[in-house]
Amino acid sequence: MRISKLVGERLKEASSAANVKSHNFLLRAGFLKQVCNGIFSLLSPAQLVSLKIQNIIREEMNKVDGQEVLFPVIMPKEMWEKSGRYYSIGQEMVRFKDRNDHDMLLGMTHEEAAVHLCQNTIKSYDQLPFMIYQIQTKFRDEARPRAGLIRVREFTMKDAYSFHYDKEELKKYYQKVFDAYVRIFKRIGMKNFIAVKSDSGMMGGDVSHEFMLLSDIGEDSLVVCPHCDYKANMEVATSMEEKPVFKDEDLQEVFTGKAKTIDEVCQEMSIKPEQTIKAVCYAMVGDDKNTVVVFIRGDKEVNEAKLKRVLGKDVAVKDLSETGFVKGNIGCVDLKLPNTKILYDNSLQNLCGMVTGANKEEYHLKGVNVSRDLKAEQFYDLAKVKENERCPVCGKPVEIKRGIEIGNIFQLGTKYTKAMDMTIAMPDGSLANPLMACYGIGVGRALASVAEESCDEKGLVWPMSIAPWQVYLCPLRLDNEKVKEEAEKLEKQLQEKFEVLYDDRNVSAGVKLTDSELMGIPIRVVISPRSLENRQAEITIRKTGEKIMTELDKVEKTIKTIIEEQMGELCGK
Amino acid sequence: MRISKLVGERLKEASSAANVKSHNFLLRAGFLKQVCNGIFSLLSPAQLVSLKIQNIIREEMNKVDGQEVLFPVIMPKEMWEKSGRYYSIGQEMVRFKDRNDHDMLLGMTHEEAAVHLCQNTIKSYDQLPFMIYQIQTKFRDEARPRAGLIRVREFTMKDAYSFHYDKEELKKYYQKVFDAYVRIFKRIGMKNFIAVKSDSGMMGGDVSHEFMLLSDIGEDSLVVCPHCDYKANMEVATSMEEKPVFKDEDLQEVFTGKAKTIDEVCQEMSIKPEQTIKAVCYAMVGDDKNTVVVFIRGDKEVNEAKLKRVLGKDVAVKDLSETGFVKGNIGCVDLKLPNTKILYDNSLQNLCGMVTGANKEEYHLKGVNVSRDLKAEQFYDLAKVKENERCPVCGKPVEIKRGIEIGNIFQLGTKYTKAMDMTIAMPDGSLANPLMACYGIGVGRALASVAEESCDEKGLVWPMSIAPWQVYLCPLRLDNEKVKEEAEKLEKQLQEKFEVLYDDRNVSAGVKLTDSELMGIPIRVVISPRSLENRQAEITIRKTGEKIMTELDKVEKTIKTIIEEQMGELCGK
């Protein structure tokens, strides 16, 4: 490829909206162009990276006996009514009517299509296990697209579905794909990634894992134990309880005046937040009438993902005006209001000597004994884990990290095969719903995540395995006949062995060198009037900055060695 | 791949709806599953064929310096308003509102997106020419999907867009892509295909070609001259006129009673259809009021594509009730009705002694002299070409054939760059809209077209270049330990060199051999207790039926030779 004809500009600055490194560099290096909110066109360099990532995914899926198929993007409502998801999924799913007034949708995921494909063609347990996968465009109408390709509305995704006749065998295969995922992320050049236990969300099922690239720009909070193997998404993370012990007293009303927040009450009463019980009020989405009140220790925060699972419904913070609640003085003793659902967090169990609101203006209660004063029939795990809480496995302090979700895998069980009535004959002749698991990787997000992790102040630094080109051939002073002749000879020679981007522009050395760094091509070969005096070329390794002066006739060999070394590192060799 | 785990059944019969060979075999061989009208899932064998076709297309596009990019499937209304196509394209285009109530659409083609991508990044004539292409899912809400993958609603398409600064250079590049298309179709194994001049339709522009696979199931009629190079889609085909000469007479009313159709009138008056002038009445879509009357010689048919171009509007046959027209007696002399637009076909020019309706019940006029009696200011080319009419180039009789459209290429001119205001600096410093051309190939239709052309009574016959697997390894009597051992040894050995589908089922020889033929795998290797007595395998070439008995240790070499031979043929070697 010659850069003069390559569509896409290299820019000094990106738009101010691109405040994430990968987004900024991908825009500035001519990889992306935004079409509208959360929708991008990929220019050729990005598409070349994407195709390489796809091929690595394909190879690893084929290694675990995956069969590549292609499901339709557009599906009829009926298919999704069977699974119930036509109604349970919200606005992220695009629905429309076709020309014959049939309800159609854009598939965000393809469990239904996978069951449809296998139903009636797979009839017996001995045809299992198998896995089918596809690499395809998906559209999810995200409320808040952000960070370039990290969170978009339209993206290319690999989604895979495996079918099993018993749980043991499902677990074994799930682990095989888990291992394949580790290989994929390593091969595409990711470094700091981990797998965490996760929430199954709209997929259903019970066991699931997310692969997370650790990154400050990640949207997910992760609880990671540095002492043992415990790693979980905040949405499902737990910790060992450490109960503070306070003196058991009688209940007593205390005048607290204008003190409303936990901090204000603590200051007023000279206590610490862990001696308070706070109320956090929610509305269930689609339900204007009822209020959900979560009582939780004052030093803790409610984990809305956990609350959502307990309620089986989406929640939003409730506006308390016109509800009868005394804002800032809501308390867990004798709270009696109509249309109120009360939940107690585990952190409250067995506490005494606590402070809570008195359910009247300007007063709190002290001496609350949870066992004595609350009518709590059940406590739930509703709290977020905090830094340094004790690991639920080994009991040592955990760390909180941020991560970008780069892949997810779910054990679905029979949720879809049951709903869609797919059965297979078992060894004893009986009919059973097969078990399923599913496995996703977003290709564009993987591209952006690698870009985010592998870059420096000068620009992108593509891993050799997925670089759009391996070599940036960069002659300086193309107005010099000798340089031009040697450069074109080298272009022809190198193109036969490697992927070469040839900088054929008559622009300054500064522009050329800066562009090569911004675009992140792993190997740069510079020839100039000066280097040609000794019949040499200067080879620079983007990743390390290392420079190697090489005889012209050894350039090919040197490049080959660098490529082999870098590819070896990516495969863990 | 082992066939026991391959998702997809081989069937004795397909559903009765599959009355086209390719559709029938693709269903029966386990390549396709229908999701709903015009929407299919591709099972692994079909996806493997599709990927090979995509790679051949990719290679040939890259050879003509194409840059692979990826446009979004979903685009905002605004982009398509600029080109005017948001309104001019009908129900085939899916439109919907996103969660923020923005109007969005599913792209059927990507001229707008291509201009958007290049606009502002391509600034000067010396960055041209270039071509960008993508391979992507498209959805067109076809009114009448048919014939399996031949005409569907959702499909994978390669669409390419080139940009040029002058017409000469555009033509030169257009020819390069034309040649690349010929190579693509040859390489994927198509035999009887031709390129014809075509109608530019919704794309706009003036010069365009369609690549057509000649086939009885084709939807397009093609006019082909066997004597010279003339080939055109019926929609744009012309022929040299041969004017019949009749005696010039005075106008005279003739009682024709109930004779209404051309045949009835000819019988009543003992004349031939070419002595009559018939009226064909149309409504313009979206216009209930006006009637378009086309007068044309009685032996000819109206070409609605041509009529549409003359009117600039879609047409439908008009219901004449409540219009004042005397159905069956409409004539071209003194037809005076309000809200009527009259068009005359070229075939009428200079005729005399003709018969037409008298515009009153039970009467026709004879002795019509077109120059004398008609107020025709202009004649148009509105007729369909018929078999044996004279070629417009060489004058010899043409043939009419049917074809499946397998690709199309268009010279678009400045239609889109002008509408979207994309300009480049020209050598003289002025700004100009660049010229464009676009180039499409439907991957699924290519797959189905090859299947349609390359099959026999036993099933599919895949060309080596796109076969899902090259080798069908088919041991008979797997209950025989010796067979099993040798088969698995052979599987391991062959898999390292070739793409192998291993039939590991314990089923009858008949089932295995029939399945291998139905699936159309190019090379079948059979080993059986008998063949192993001589340490031999029987190799069968699907295409020719040729059988070769080979020593076990020469199987690999024989396969290699067959593959090389067949691949050589496909590249025209």
HADDOCK unambig.tbl for C-alpha pairs under 7 A between the chains (distance, minus, plus):
assign (segid A and resid 4 and name CA) (segid B and resid 127 and name CA) 6.01 0.50 0.50
assign (segid A and resid 5 and name CA) (segid B and resid 127 and name CA) 5.30 0.50 0.50
assign (segid A and resid 5 and name CA) (segid B and resid 128 and name CA) 6.72 0.50 0.50
assign (segid A and resid 5 and name CA) (segid B and resid 130 and name CA) 6.16 0.50 0.50
assign (segid A and resid 7 and name CA) (segid B and resid 118 and name CA) 6.70 0.50 0.50
assign (segid A and resid 7 and name CA) (segid B and resid 122 and name CA) 6.92 0.50 0.50
assign (segid A and resid 8 and name CA) (segid B and resid 121 and name CA) 5.72 0.50 0.50
assign (segid A and resid 9 and name CA) (segid B and resid 121 and name CA) 5.64 0.50 0.50
assign (segid A and resid 33 and name CA) (segid B and resid 117 and name CA) 6.67 0.50 0.50
assign (segid A and resid 39 and name CA) (segid B and resid 72 and name CA) 6.73 0.50 0.50
assign (segid A and resid 40 and name CA) (segid B and resid 72 and name CA) 6.41 0.50 0.50
assign (segid A and resid 41 and name CA) (segid B and resid 70 and name CA) 5.68 0.50 0.50
assign (segid A and resid 41 and name CA) (segid B and resid 71 and name CA) 4.57 0.50 0.50
assign (segid A and resid 41 and name CA) (segid B and resid 72 and name CA) 5.87 0.50 0.50
assign (segid A and resid 42 and name CA) (segid B and resid 69 and name CA) 5.56 0.50 0.50
assign (segid A and resid 42 and name CA) (segid B and resid 70 and name CA) 4.94 0.50 0.50
assign (segid A and resid 42 and name CA) (segid B and resid 71 and name CA) 6.44 0.50 0.50
assign (segid A and resid 43 and name CA) (segid B and resid 69 and name CA) 4.94 0.50 0.50
assign (segid A and resid 43 and name CA) (segid B and resid 70 and name CA) 6.75 0.50 0.50
assign (segid A and resid 44 and name CA) (segid B and resid 67 and name CA) 5.69 0.50 0.50
assign (segid A and resid 44 and name CA) (segid B and resid 68 and name CA) 5.23 0.50 0.50
assign (segid A and resid 44 and name CA) (segid B and resid 69 and name CA) 4.61 0.50 0.50
assign (segid A and resid 47 and name CA) (segid B and resid 68 and name CA) 6.54 0.50 0.50
assign (segid A and resid 47 and name CA) (segid B and resid 69 and name CA) 5.42 0.50 0.50
assign (segid A and resid 47 and name CA) (segid B and resid 70 and name CA) 6.47 0.50 0.50
assign (segid A and resid 67 and name CA) (segid B and resid 44 and name CA) 5.71 0.50 0.50
assign (segid A and resid 68 and name CA) (segid B and resid 44 and name CA) 5.24 0.50 0.50
assign (segid A and resid 68 and name CA) (segid B and resid 47 and name CA) 6.56 0.50 0.50
assign (segid A and resid 69 and name CA) (segid B and resid 42 and name CA) 5.56 0.50 0.50
assign (segid A and resid 69 and name CA) (segid B and resid 43 and name CA) 4.94 0.50 0.50
assign (segid A and resid 69 and name CA) (segid B and resid 44 and name CA) 4.61 0.50 0.50
assign (segid A and resid 69 and name CA) (segid B and resid 47 and name CA) 5.42 0.50 0.50
assign (segid A and resid 70 and name CA) (segid B and resid 41 and name CA) 5.68 0.50 0.50
assign (segid A and resid 70 and name CA) (segid B and resid 42 and name CA) 4.95 0.50 0.50
assign (segid A and resid 70 and name CA) (segid B and resid 43 and name CA) 6.75 0.50 0.50
assign (segid A and resid 70 and name CA) (segid B and resid 47 and name CA) 6.47 0.50 0.50
assign (segid A and resid 71 and name CA) (segid B and resid 41 and name CA) 4.57 0.50 0.50
assign (segid A and resid 71 and name CA) (segid B and resid 42 and name CA) 6.44 0.50 0.50
assign (segid A and resid 72 and name CA) (segid B and resid 39 and name CA) 6.73 0.50 0.50
assign (segid A and resid 72 and name CA) (segid B and resid 40 and name CA) 6.41 0.50 0.50
assign (segid A and resid 72 and name CA) (segid B and resid 41 and name CA) 5.87 0.50 0.50
assign (segid A and resid 91 and name CA) (segid B and resid 99 and name CA) 6.10 0.50 0.50
assign (segid A and resid 96 and name CA) (segid B and resid 96 and name CA) 6.13 0.50 0.50
assign (segid A and resid 98 and name CA) (segid B and resid 141 and name CA) 6.96 0.50 0.50
assign (segid A and resid 99 and name CA) (segid B and resid 91 and name CA) 6.11 0.50 0.50
assign (segid A and resid 99 and name CA) (segid B and resid 141 and name CA) 6.77 0.50 0.50
assign (segid A and resid 117 and name CA) (segid B and resid 33 and name CA) 6.65 0.50 0.50
assign (segid A and resid 118 and name CA) (segid B and resid 7 and name CA) 6.72 0.50 0.50
assign (segid A and resid 121 and name CA) (segid B and resid 8 and name CA) 5.73 0.50 0.50
assign (segid A and resid 121 and name CA) (segid B and resid 9 and name CA) 5.65 0.50 0.50
assign (segid A and resid 122 and name CA) (segid B and resid 7 and name CA) 6.92 0.50 0.50
assign (segid A and resid 127 and name CA) (segid B and resid 4 and name CA) 6.02 0.50 0.50
assign (segid A and resid 127 and name CA) (segid B and resid 5 and name CA) 5.32 0.50 0.50
assign (segid A and resid 128 and name CA) (segid B and resid 5 and name CA) 6.76 0.50 0.50
assign (segid A and resid 130 and name CA) (segid B and resid 5 and name CA) 6.16 0.50 0.50
assign (segid A and resid 141 and name CA) (segid B and resid 98 and name CA) 6.97 0.50 0.50
assign (segid A and resid 141 and name CA) (segid B and resid 99 and name CA) 6.77 0.50 0.50
